[in-house]
Amino acid sequence: METLFTQALGLTAPWSVTSVEFKPVEGQIDFVVSCTAMRLRCPGCGAEDQPVHDRLVRRWRHLNFFQYKAYIHAQMNHHALRCHRGSARR
């Protein structure tokens, strides 16, 4: 089921839906999205292969899934690196 929702949400590697929790009583469905990459491109200068130092938990309200409120929960990559231009990025 996670593969289906990964595709439905338009996610591509290294991002994917890792779990789905359906809560019919609350009228809600929760998608947990994860990134498996330990090294990514610098968002500031584009330098490749930069380490991800930690991850920050975030939650977003998505469009309804039929009559159910949909929420996406993800541990967002938190870059704490110095790009080659000498400026710190987070």
C-alpha positions as CSV (number, residue, x, y, z in Angstrom):
1,M,0.0,0.0,0.0
2,E,2.9,2.4,0.8
3,T,4.1,2.0,-2.8
4,L,0.7,3.0,-4.2
5,F,0.6,6.2,-2.0
6,T,4.2,7.1,-2.8
7,Q,3.2,7.1,-6.5
8,A,-0.1,8.8,-5.9
9,L,1.7,11.7,-4.0
10,G,4.2,12.0,-6.8
11,L,7.2,11.2,-4.6
12,T,10.5,10.1,-6.1
13,A,13.6,8.5,-4.5
14,P,15.0,9.1,-2.0
15,W,11.5,10.1,-0.7
16,S,8.7,7.5,-0.1
17,V,5.6,6.8,2.0
18,T,6.7,4.5,4.8
19,S,3.5,4.1,6.6
20,V,-0.2,4.9,6.4
21,E,-2.6,5.1,9.3
22,F,-6.3,5.2,8.6
23,K,-8.4,6.6,11.4
24,P,-12.1,6.4,10.3
25,V,-13.5,7.5,13.7
26,E,-11.5,10.7,13.6
27,G,-12.2,11.1,9.8
28,Q,-8.5,11.2,9.1
29,I,-5.7,9.4,7.2
30,D,-2.0,10.0,8.1
31,F,0.9,9.4,5.7
32,V,4.4,9.1,7.1
33,V,7.0,10.2,4.4
34,S,10.7,9.4,4.8
35,C,13.9,10.3,3.0
36,T,16.6,7.6,3.0
37,A,19.4,9.7,1.8
38,M,22.3,10.6,4.1
39,R,24.0,12.9,1.7
40,L,22.2,15.4,-0.6
41,R,22.9,18.4,-2.8
42,C,23.4,21.8,-1.0
43,P,20.2,23.8,-1.4
44,G,22.3,27.0,-1.5
45,C,25.0,26.4,-4.1
46,G,24.1,23.0,-5.6
47,A,27.3,21.3,-4.4
48,E,26.8,17.5,-4.5
49,D,27.2,14.9,-1.8
50,Q,26.7,17.1,1.3
51,P,25.9,15.4,4.7
52,V,22.5,15.6,6.3
53,H,23.2,16.4,9.9
54,D,19.7,15.8,11.4
55,R,16.1,15.8,10.5
56,L,13.2,18.0,11.7
57,V,9.7,16.6,12.1
58,R,7.1,18.5,10.1
59,R,3.4,18.0,9.5
60,W,1.2,19.3,6.6
61,R,-2.5,19.2,5.8
62,H,-3.0,17.7,2.4
63,L,-6.1,17.7,0.2
64,N,-8.9,15.4,1.5
65,F,-8.7,11.7,0.6
66,F,-12.4,11.3,-0.3
67,Q,-14.2,12.5,2.9
68,Y,-11.1,12.0,5.1
69,K,-8.7,14.8,6.2
70,A,-5.2,13.8,5.0
71,Y,-2.0,14.7,6.8
72,I,1.6,14.2,5.7
73,H,4.2,13.7,8.4
74,A,7.9,13.9,7.4
75,Q,11.3,14.2,8.9
76,M,12.7,16.9,6.8
77,N,16.4,17.0,6.1
78,H,18.2,19.7,8.0
79,H,21.4,20.8,6.3
80,A,24.0,22.4,8.5
81,L,26.9,22.8,6.1
82,R,29.1,25.5,4.6
83,C,28.8,25.7,0.9
84,H,31.8,26.5,-1.3
85,R,30.8,30.2,-1.4
86,G,31.6,30.4,2.3
87,S,28.1,31.0,3.5
88,A,26.4,28.8,6.1
89,R,23.1,27.1,5.0
90,R,20.4,25.4,7.1
